[in-house]
Amino acid sequence: MLTTTVTINAGPQLRSIAQERMREALREGVTAATVGLQSDIVGNRLHGGNALHQRTGNLARNTLREVSQEGNTTTGTVGYG
């Protein structure tokens, strides 16, 4: 788990703008990491690994990713559905 705390010393309006930009940047970073994780799972684990032998490719085609933001928490999830 990665936890980072940032304090912005500025007026209320500037602080609000800076916080929104940081949330957007964080969401972009988490999205990029989630896409990379999904790509690694499909490319190296499902198609290239010895542990799982590909038969139909359904599992690789059904990988899902989701990035959600609630308050100060940004979460990226990779799963199958």
C-alpha positions in Angstrom: 0.0 0.0 0.0 1.3 3.4 -1.0 0.4 6.4 1.2 1.4 9.9 0.5 0.5 13.1 2.3 0.8 16.5 0.6 0.2 19.8 2.3 -0.5 22.9 0.3 0.1 26.3 1.9 -1.9 28.8 -0.2 -5.1 30.7 -0.3 -8.4 28.7 -0.4 -9.0 29.2 -4.1 -5.4 28.3 -5.2 -5.4 25.3 -2.8 -8.7 24.0 -4.3 -7.2 24.3 -7.8 -4.0 22.6 -6.8 -5.8 19.8 -5.0 -8.0 19.1 -8.1 -5.0 19.0 -10.4 -3.2 16.6 -8.0 -6.3 14.3 -7.9 -6.4 14.3 -11.8 -2.6 13.5 -12.0 -3.0 10.8 -9.4 -5.9 9.3 -11.3 -3.9 9.3 -14.5 -1.0 7.6 -12.7 -3.1 4.9 -11.2 -4.9 4.4 -14.5 -1.5 3.9 -16.3 -0.3 1.5 -13.6 -3.6 -0.5 -13.8 -3.3 -0.7 -17.6 0.3 -1.9 -17.2 -0.8 -4.6 -14.6 -3.6 -5.8 -16.9 -1.2 -6.0 -19.8 1.4 -7.9 -17.7 -1.3 -10.4 -16.5 -2.6 -11.1 -20.0 0.7 -11.0 -21.9 3.0 -12.8 -19.4 0.7 -14.9 -17.2 -2.1 -16.0 -19.4 -0.4 -16.1 -22.8 3.2 -16.7 -21.9 3.3 -18.6 -18.7 3.6 -22.3 -18.1 1.2 -22.4 -15.1 -1.8 -21.6 -17.2 -2.1 -23.2 -20.6 -4.2 -21.3 -23.1 -7.1 -23.3 -24.5 -9.8 -20.8 -25.6 -8.4 -17.4 -24.6 -11.6 -16.5 -22.9 -9.9 -15.6 -19.6 -7.5 -13.3 -21.3 -10.3 -11.6 -23.3 -12.4 -11.1 -20.2 -9.9 -9.1 -18.1 -11.4 -6.0 -16.7 -9.8 -2.9 -15.1 -11.4 -0.2 -13.1 -10.1 3.0 -11.5 -12.3 4.7 -8.9 -11.9 7.8 -6.8 -13.8 8.4 -3.5 -12.7 11.4 -1.5 -9.0 11.2 -1.0 -8.7 7.6 -2.1 -7.9 6.5 -5.7 -8.0 2.7 -6.3 -7.1 0.7 -9.4 -8.4 -2.9 -9.8 -7.8 -5.6 -12.3 -10.1 -8.6 -12.4 -12.0 -11.0 -14.6 -15.6 -10.9 -15.5 
